[in-house]
Amino acid sequence: GIVGYSNGTTTQVSTSGSVSMNGSGNSGGGIAGYQTGGSVSKAVSTANVSGASTSAVGGIVGTAAGANAISDCYATGAISGTNIVGGIIGNMSNGTLSRSYFRGTASATGTTTNDGGIAGSNSGGTRVNNIWNATVCTTCSVVGNGITGTRTSAMQNIGSYLNNNFDFSTIWGFPSSGSGYPFLKWENPSEN
């Protein structure tokens, strides 16, 4: 992604194409591999994120540990790894995750697999108001408080996001056609 290890602030960034982890190891993400403390906000990844021998792979963050805050992010790619694979975070052991969505696929290929539309492992931390496309990610099985899987038609309806307290005044935008997926206002100022 953009950052391998971070305890600082990452905001208004994006990745596309592909992010690959070579060799065996832990923690890879579309934006940050390992986030311990600090924050990631208003980040988007359309990248396919993969780690053939990697655990804790996420569309935005591989591992979220420490007192971190991840908010107002989305990912759309194909996320894959050995185990503990999530649409937004691979392994969430601490911190908070809020108002984020995922509409790609997440798949764990190892013998002990955890794959989730939002997080591959919810061993700690707090998740609030996050949604993922269960029509697209049919293998995503990890669920919990603050994580809602829903169908494509609901994902393309602004009401689903308003119900989850997404801020369309200052942070998020929605296609002027009235149907589609939210974007971050900094990405597409002409639509605001």
Backbone as CSV, one residue per row, in Angstrom:
resi,resn,N_x,N_y,N_z,CA_x,CA_y,CA_z,C_x,C_y,C_z
1,GLY,0.814,-1.191,0.000,0.000,0.000,0.000,0.852,1.246,0.000
2,ILE,0.459,2.183,0.819,1.193,3.442,0.909,2.181,3.409,2.074
3,VAL,1.757,2.835,3.201,2.571,2.818,4.414,2.720,1.377,4.903
4,GLY,3.942,0.982,5.235,4.143,-0.357,5.783,3.737,-0.441,7.237
5,TYR,4.263,0.476,8.051,4.009,0.503,9.494,3.733,1.944,9.890
6,SER,2.645,2.175,10.619,2.304,3.551,10.963,1.675,3.661,12.338
7,ASN,2.036,4.704,13.046,1.293,5.104,14.247,0.935,6.583,14.141
8,GLY,0.951,7.097,12.916,0.619,8.491,12.676,-0.715,8.640,11.974
9,THR,-0.877,9.752,11.271,-2.132,10.083,10.615,-1.994,9.926,9.106
10,THR,-2.914,9.177,8.515,-2.983,9.023,7.063,-4.387,9.421,6.641
11,THR,-4.503,10.413,5.767,-5.826,10.878,5.371,-5.831,11.314,3.917
12,GLN,-6.991,11.200,3.281,-7.223,11.602,1.902,-6.176,11.017,0.956
13,VAL,-6.079,9.686,0.988,-5.154,8.969,0.106,-5.921,7.877,-0.633
14,SER,-5.338,7.421,-1.740,-5.974,6.340,-2.496,-4.921,5.457,-3.141
15,THR,-5.292,4.213,-3.376,-4.459,3.284,-4.135,-5.335,2.593,-5.172
16,SER,-4.684,2.168,-6.249,-5.378,1.433,-7.305,-4.414,0.405,-7.881
17,GLY,-4.879,-0.384,-8.824,-4.023,-1.402,-9.420,-3.938,-2.624,-8.533
18,SER,-2.715,-2.992,-8.130,-2.562,-4.159,-7.262,-1.489,-3.910,-6.216
19,VAL,-1.723,-4.505,-5.039,-0.761,-4.471,-3.941,-0.497,-5.922,-3.581
20,SER,0.763,-6.352,-3.708,1.097,-7.758,-3.465,2.179,-7.863,-2.409
21,MET,2.006,-8.824,-1.496,3.026,-9.130,-0.505,3.720,-10.410,-0.950
22,ASN,5.030,-10.338,-1.094,5.808,-11.505,-1.511,6.450,-12.152,-0.304
23,GLY,6.516,-13.465,-0.304,7.095,-14.183,0.821,6.080,-14.364,1.930
24,SER,6.502,-15.028,2.993,5.586,-15.289,4.100,5.687,-14.168,5.115
25,GLY,4.615,-13.948,5.835,4.622,-12.902,6.846,3.227,-12.508,7.252
26,ASN,3.138,-11.405,7.927,1.867,-10.919,8.432,1.645,-9.474,8.019
27,SER,0.407,-9.127,7.793,-0.071,-7.760,7.679,0.275,-7.056,6.366
28,GLY,-0.727,-6.996,5.525,-0.633,-6.219,4.303,-1.968,-5.553,4.038
29,GLY,-1.929,-4.299,3.577,-3.171,-3.584,3.315,-3.065,-2.667,2.118
30,GLY,-4.220,-2.306,1.576,-4.259,-1.410,0.437,-3.698,-0.037,0.751
31,ILE,-3.841,0.411,2.000,-3.303,1.711,2.431,-2.149,1.518,3.410
32,ALA,-2.358,0.738,4.465,-1.319,0.528,5.491,-1.239,-0.950,5.853
33,GLY,-0.011,-1.435,6.016,0.165,-2.825,6.429,-0.170,-3.036,7.889
34,TYR,0.414,-2.211,8.752,0.245,-2.362,10.198,0.022,-0.976,10.797
35,GLN,-1.142,-0.781,11.400,-1.498,0.515,12.002,-1.582,0.340,13.503
36,THR,-0.648,0.938,14.229,-0.669,0.845,15.686,-0.740,2.254,16.260
37,GLY,-1.937,2.658,16.654,-2.139,4.030,17.070,-2.391,4.910,15.851
38,GLY,-2.569,6.189,16.097,-2.813,7.118,15.006,-4.155,6.893,14.344
39,SER,-4.257,7.302,13.059,-5.543,7.187,12.386,-5.380,7.029,10.878
40,VAL,-6.393,6.428,10.287,-6.548,6.381,8.831,-7.960,6.869,8.561
41,SER,-8.095,7.907,7.751,-9.426,8.434,7.469,-9.522,8.902,6.026
42,LYS,-10.745,8.886,5.509,-11.030,9.363,4.150,-10.075,8.725,3.136
43,ALA,-9.899,7.421,3.262,-9.002,6.680,2.379,-9.807,5.736,1.506
44,VAL,-9.330,5.547,0.277,-10.004,4.648,-0.657,-8.975,3.767,-1.337
45,SER,-9.325,2.502,-1.488,-8.487,1.585,-2.252,-9.354,0.795,-3.212
46,THR,-9.046,0.945,-4.500,-9.688,0.109,-5.524,-8.737,-1.010,-5.936
47,ALA,-7.621,-1.125,-5.235,-6.592,-2.111,-5.569,-7.015,-3.524,-5.191
48,ASN,-6.531,-4.486,-5.961,-6.578,-5.880,-5.557,-5.390,-6.102,-4.635
49,VAL,-5.640,-6.582,-3.410,-4.592,-6.752,-2.408,-4.416,-8.239,-2.153
50,SER,-3.192,-8.738,-2.340,-2.992,-10.183,-2.210,-1.695,-10.508,-1.498
51,GLY,-1.731,-11.620,-0.780,-0.547,-12.151,-0.118,-0.644,-13.655,-0.099
52,ALA,0.066,-14.314,-1.008,-0.049,-15.769,-1.158,0.285,-16.510,0.133
53,SER,1.236,-15.975,0.902,1.629,-16.604,2.169,1.514,-15.625,3.323
54,THR,0.550,-14.733,3.228,0.416,-13.659,4.213,-0.890,-13.783,4.995
55,SER,-0.798,-13.622,6.305,-1.972,-13.532,7.162,-2.246,-12.069,7.453
56,ALA,-3.480,-11.744,7.784,-3.894,-10.380,8.106,-3.754,-9.467,6.893
57,VAL,-4.656,-9.649,5.947,-4.674,-8.853,4.726,-5.997,-8.093,4.680
58,GLY,-5.922,-6.787,4.449,-7.136,-5.972,4.409,-7.154,-5.019,3.236
59,GLY,-8.348,-4.654,2.808,-8.484,-3.704,1.715,-7.908,-2.345,2.044
60,ILE,-7.986,-1.936,3.317,-7.415,-0.661,3.765,-6.219,-0.895,4.684
61,VAL,-6.379,-1.688,5.739,-5.321,-1.930,6.734,-5.177,-3.429,6.971
62,GLY,-3.935,-3.907,7.017,-3.701,-5.327,7.297,-3.996,-5.675,8.744
63,THR,-3.311,-5.012,9.671,-3.535,-5.205,11.106,-3.767,-3.853,11.760
64,ALA,-4.831,-3.760,12.548,-5.129,-2.562,13.338,-4.927,-2.913,14.803
65,ALA,-3.873,-2.357,15.399,-3.544,-2.621,16.800,-3.311,-1.287,17.504
66,GLY,-3.251,-1.313,18.814,-3.050,-0.072,19.537,-4.289,0.804,19.488
67,ALA,-4.155,2.027,19.966,-5.298,2.942,20.046,-5.455,3.690,18.723
68,ASN,-5.846,2.973,17.691,-5.991,3.574,16.371,-7.450,3.911,16.082
69,ALA,-7.662,4.790,15.100,-9.011,5.140,14.666,-9.042,5.097,13.146
70,ILE,-9.878,4.248,12.603,-10.030,4.121,11.157,-11.468,4.495,10.829
71,SER,-11.637,5.487,9.954,-12.993,5.976,9.697,-13.140,6.496,8.275
72,ASP,-14.373,6.415,7.776,-14.745,7.006,6.493,-13.823,6.544,5.369
73,CYS,-13.744,5.229,5.214,-12.924,4.616,4.175,-13.772,3.649,3.356
74,TYR,-13.310,3.331,2.156,-13.953,2.247,1.409,-12.950,1.544,0.522
75,ALA,-13.268,0.293,0.209,-12.434,-0.532,-0.656,-13.332,-1.310,-1.606
76,THR,-12.802,-1.589,-2.797,-13.622,-2.240,-3.826,-12.944,-3.432,-4.490
77,GLY,-11.712,-3.745,-4.116,-10.945,-4.750,-4.837,-11.173,-6.177,-4.370
78,ALA,-10.369,-7.078,-4.943,-10.333,-8.483,-4.531,-9.216,-8.625,-3.503
79,ILE,-9.579,-9.020,-2.285,-8.626,-9.106,-1.178,-8.391,-10.574,-0.863
80,SER,-7.144,-11.015,-0.838,-6.879,-12.438,-0.595,-5.592,-12.636,0.191
81,GLY,-5.563,-13.713,0.969,-4.389,-14.063,1.751,-4.574,-15.441,2.333
82,THR,-3.616,-15.887,3.128,-3.688,-17.227,3.704,-4.845,-17.340,4.684
83,ASN,-4.914,-16.433,5.623,-6.057,-16.390,6.542,-6.167,-14.987,7.144
84,ILE,-7.272,-14.734,7.812,-7.584,-13.434,8.422,-7.567,-12.339,7.355
85,VAL,-8.563,-12.397,6.494,-8.677,-11.486,5.358,-9.971,-10.695,5.501
86,GLY,-9.888,-9.369,5.387,-11.078,-8.546,5.521,-11.167,-7.462,4.472
87,GLY,-12.376,-7.070,4.152,-12.591,-6.036,3.150,-11.972,-4.707,3.522
88,ILE,-12.031,-4.333,4.809,-11.423,-3.088,5.277,-10.169,-3.385,6.105
89,ILE,-10.285,-4.245,7.115,-9.155,-4.594,7.992,-9.000,-6.109,8.011
90,GLY,-7.760,-6.586,7.927,-7.523,-8.018,8.061,-7.734,-8.465,9.498
91,ASN,-6.856,-8.014,10.381,-6.908,-8.400,11.793,-7.125,-7.162,12.647
92,MET,-8.287,-7.072,13.281,-8.577,-5.935,14.156,-8.509,-6.387,15.600
93,SER,-7.432,-5.970,16.284,-7.268,-6.365,17.679,-7.486,-5.212,18.653
94,ASN,-7.610,-3.986,18.111,-7.812,-2.835,18.992,-8.281,-1.653,18.144
95,GLY,-8.636,-0.554,18.799,-9.013,0.660,18.104,-10.475,0.692,17.697
96,THR,-10.799,1.628,16.802,-12.177,1.782,16.337,-12.215,1.817,14.811
97,LEU,-13.289,1.279,14.275,-13.550,1.325,12.837,-14.976,1.806,12.646
98,SER,-15.150,2.872,11.878,-16.489,3.430,11.732,-16.733,3.982,10.333
99,ARG,-18.012,3.949,9.940,-18.516,4.544,8.707,-17.679,4.194,7.484
100,SER,-17.454,2.918,7.296,-16.687,2.460,6.146,-17.456,1.378,5.417
101,TYR,-17.162,1.203,4.128,-17.866,0.159,3.375,-16.944,-0.574,2.420
102,PHE,-17.382,-1.780,2.061,-16.617,-2.664,1.179,-17.560,-3.285,0.172
103,ARG,-17.140,-3.291,-1.107,-17.977,-3.894,-2.129,-17.181,-4.787,-3.080
104,GLY,-16.088,-5.355,-2.557,-15.286,-6.286,-3.336,-15.445,-7.702,-2.816
105,THR,-14.397,-8.513,-3.000,-14.397,-9.885,-2.498,-13.240,-10.056,-1.519
106,ALA,-13.442,-10.896,-0.526,-12.392,-11.215,0.443,-12.338,-12.730,0.588
107,SER,-11.167,-13.296,0.367,-11.065,-14.762,0.450,-9.766,-15.179,1.114
108,ALA,-9.894,-16.081,2.079,-8.751,-16.675,2.763,-8.553,-18.081,2.218
109,THR,-7.307,-18.422,1.904,-7.034,-19.680,1.197,-6.405,-20.764,2.060
110,GLY,-6.060,-20.448,3.306,-5.393,-21.421,4.164,-6.343,-22.435,4.760
111,THR,-5.789,-23.355,5.543,-6.613,-24.394,6.158,-7.444,-23.846,7.315
112,THR,-6.935,-22.818,7.996,-7.712,-22.122,9.019,-8.042,-20.752,8.449
113,THR,-9.275,-20.588,8.007,-9.605,-19.365,7.286,-10.576,-18.488,8.057
114,ASN,-10.333,-17.206,8.002,-11.272,-16.199,8.487,-11.357,-15.142,7.407
115,ASP,-12.519,-14.953,6.821,-12.668,-13.868,5.863,-13.958,-13.131,6.160
116,GLY,-13.863,-11.811,6.104,-15.013,-10.995,6.461,-15.186,-9.812,5.538
117,GLY,-16.434,-9.392,5.386,-16.718,-8.250,4.542,-16.133,-6.962,5.070
118,ILE,-15.959,-6.863,6.386,-15.344,-5.683,6.995,-14.013,-6.061,7.644
119,ALA,-13.996,-7.062,8.511,-12.767,-7.496,9.184,-12.654,-9.016,9.142
120,GLY,-11.429,-9.496,8.928,-11.199,-10.945,8.930,-11.193,-11.517,10.330
121,SER,-10.819,-10.706,11.305,-10.836,-11.095,12.716,-11.266,-9.898,13.544
122,ASN,-12.236,-10.134,14.420,-12.747,-9.088,15.304,-12.334,-9.381,16.740
123,SER,-11.052,-9.631,16.960,-10.623,-10.058,18.294,-10.629,-8.939,19.325
124,GLY,-10.718,-7.689,18.881,-10.756,-6.578,19.814,-11.197,-5.310,19.111
125,GLY,-11.231,-4.230,19.846,-11.628,-2.966,19.263,-13.127,-2.821,19.132
126,THR,-13.538,-1.737,18.498,-14.954,-1.399,18.358,-15.263,-1.086,16.908
127,ARG,-16.343,-1.650,16.405,-16.800,-1.398,15.037,-18.200,-0.807,15.096
128,VAL,-18.391,0.309,14.376,-19.680,0.997,14.385,-20.009,1.467,12.972
129,ASN,-21.215,1.143,12.499,-21.746,1.708,11.251,-20.896,1.388,10.019
130,ASN,-20.607,0.109,9.817,-19.861,-0.350,8.649,-20.723,-1.321,7.850
131,ILE,-20.670,-1.240,6.523,-21.494,-2.126,5.699,-20.673,-2.717,4.549
132,TRP,-21.083,-3.905,4.116,-20.402,-4.581,3.010,-21.420,-5.274,2.121
133,ASN,-21.027,-5.486,0.866,-21.915,-6.068,-0.131,-21.879,-7.590,-0.057
134,ALA,-22.905,-8.166,0.548,-22.978,-9.614,0.710,-23.354,-10.325,-0.590
135,THR,-23.891,-9.590,-1.556,-24.188,-10.179,-2.861,-22.896,-10.474,-3.602
136,VAL,-21.928,-9.581,-3.499,-20.639,-9.735,-4.185,-19.715,-10.652,-3.404
137,CYS,-19.584,-10.436,-2.110,-18.674,-11.234,-1.282,-19.444,-12.370,-0.613
138,THR,-19.704,-13.408,-1.373,-20.507,-14.527,-0.862,-19.725,-15.401,0.116
139,THR,-18.390,-15.321,0.110,-17.591,-16.139,1.026,-17.330,-15.442,2.354
140,CYS,-17.650,-14.159,2.451,-17.381,-13.411,3.684,-18.249,-13.938,4.816
141,SER,-17.597,-14.421,5.873,-18.358,-15.087,6.924,-18.224,-14.434,8.296
142,VAL,-17.205,-13.631,8.518,-16.990,-13.034,9.834,-17.924,-11.838,10.007
143,VAL,-18.741,-11.886,11.045,-19.680,-10.806,11.313,-19.526,-10.357,12.767
144,GLY,-20.277,-9.367,13.168,-20.218,-8.903,14.545,-20.928,-7.575,14.670
145,ASN,-20.901,-7.008,15.860,-21.529,-5.708,16.095,-20.882,-4.646,15.219
146,GLY,-21.693,-3.767,14.672,-21.180,-2.685,13.859,-20.800,-3.084,12.453
147,ILE,-21.207,-4.299,12.037,-20.899,-4.827,10.703,-22.195,-5.336,10.106
148,THR,-22.599,-4.789,8.959,-23.839,-5.208,8.319,-23.560,-5.639,6.884
149,GLY,-23.954,-6.852,6.547,-23.885,-7.316,5.169,-25.230,-7.092,4.506
150,THR,-25.221,-6.558,3.289,-26.481,-6.260,2.622,-26.347,-6.505,1.127
151,ARG,-27.458,-6.503,0.418,-27.461,-6.820,-1.014,-27.065,-5.598,-1.848
152,THR,-26.763,-5.836,-3.116,-26.277,-4.765,-3.994,-27.263,-3.610,-4.091
153,SER,-28.546,-3.899,-4.246,-29.523,-2.812,-4.408,-29.534,-1.885,-3.201
154,ALA,-29.368,-2.428,-2.003,-29.315,-1.595,-0.798,-27.998,-0.829,-0.718
155,MET,-26.917,-1.447,-1.183,-25.619,-0.775,-1.184,-25.609,0.429,-2.121
156,GLN,-26.484,0.410,-3.126,-26.540,1.507,-4.092,-27.636,2.520,-3.768
157,ASN,-28.121,2.462,-2.540,-29.174,3.360,-2.068,-28.615,4.212,-0.930
158,ILE,-28.709,5.511,-1.056,-28.130,6.405,-0.048,-28.714,6.160,1.345
159,GLY,-29.944,5.667,1.413,-30.573,5.417,2.710,-29.797,4.447,3.572
160,SER,-29.131,3.460,2.947,-28.346,2.485,3.715,-27.208,3.166,4.459
161,TYR,-26.644,4.186,3.867,-25.519,4.900,4.470,-25.998,5.934,5.485
162,LEU,-27.102,6.601,5.175,-27.676,7.536,6.143,-28.066,6.803,7.425
163,ASN,-28.580,5.587,7.281,-28.939,4.778,8.449,-27.721,4.401,9.286
164,ASN,-26.529,4.480,8.678,-25.287,4.161,9.377,-24.464,5.419,9.680
165,ASN,-25.145,6.569,9.675,-24.535,7.835,10.092,-23.364,8.310,9.238
166,PHE,-23.362,7.949,7.946,-22.366,8.516,7.042,-22.680,10.010,6.872
167,ASP,-21.652,10.838,6.902,-21.811,12.291,6.843,-21.752,12.767,5.385
168,PHE,-22.918,13.043,4.800,-22.976,13.514,3.424,-22.905,15.038,3.329
169,SER,-22.718,15.720,4.444,-22.554,17.168,4.426,-21.109,17.559,4.132
170,THR,-20.169,16.889,4.809,-18.775,17.317,4.704,-17.804,16.239,4.222
171,ILE,-18.168,14.960,4.332,-17.190,13.895,4.041,-17.542,13.096,2.793
172,TRP,-18.772,12.621,2.714,-19.186,11.729,1.628,-20.031,12.460,0.598
173,GLY,-19.974,11.964,-0.648,-20.861,12.397,-1.710,-21.584,11.201,-2.277
174,PHE,-22.632,11.452,-3.060,-23.390,10.368,-3.670,-23.676,10.760,-5.126
175,PRO,-23.665,9.806,-6.049,-23.883,10.152,-7.457,-25.165,10.963,-7.669
176,SER,-25.074,11.959,-8.528,-26.219,12.834,-8.776,-27.385,12.097,-9.418
177,SER,-27.108,10.923,-10.002,-28.180,10.118,-10.592,-29.110,9.545,-9.529
178,GLY,-28.632,9.522,-8.271,-29.436,8.978,-7.178,-29.234,7.498,-6.946
179,SER,-28.383,6.865,-7.761,-28.104,5.439,-7.596,-26.618,5.199,-7.836
180,GLY,-26.041,4.327,-7.046,-24.611,4.033,-7.177,-23.993,3.879,-5.807
181,TYR,-22.695,4.107,-5.736,-21.975,3.964,-4.472,-21.428,5.316,-4.018
182,PRO,-21.357,5.538,-2.712,-20.797,6.789,-2.208,-19.326,6.952,-2.589
183,PHE,-18.903,8.184,-2.668,-17.501,8.516,-2.876,-17.122,9.547,-1.818
184,LEU,-15.842,9.736,-1.644,-15.369,10.754,-0.710,-15.294,12.086,-1.437
185,LYS,-15.761,13.131,-0.803,-15.864,14.433,-1.472,-14.528,14.907,-2.030
186,TRP,-13.428,14.602,-1.361,-12.141,15.068,-1.871,-11.772,14.399,-3.192
187,GLU,-12.327,13.199,-3.462,-12.021,12.494,-4.712,-12.646,13.149,-5.930
188,ASN,-13.851,13.673,-5.751,-14.665,14.076,-6.897,-15.368,15.407,-6.600
189,PRO,-14.619,16.482,-6.514,-15.230,17.755,-6.110,-16.289,18.267,-7.096
190,SER,-16.228,17.849,-8.354,-17.204,18.327,-9.338,-18.602,17.794,-9.069
191,GLU,-18.706,16.690,-8.327,-20.009,16.092,-8.004,-20.610,16.710,-6.755
192,ASN,-19.857,17.534,-6.027,-20.337,18.066,-4.741,-21.302,19.222,-4.932
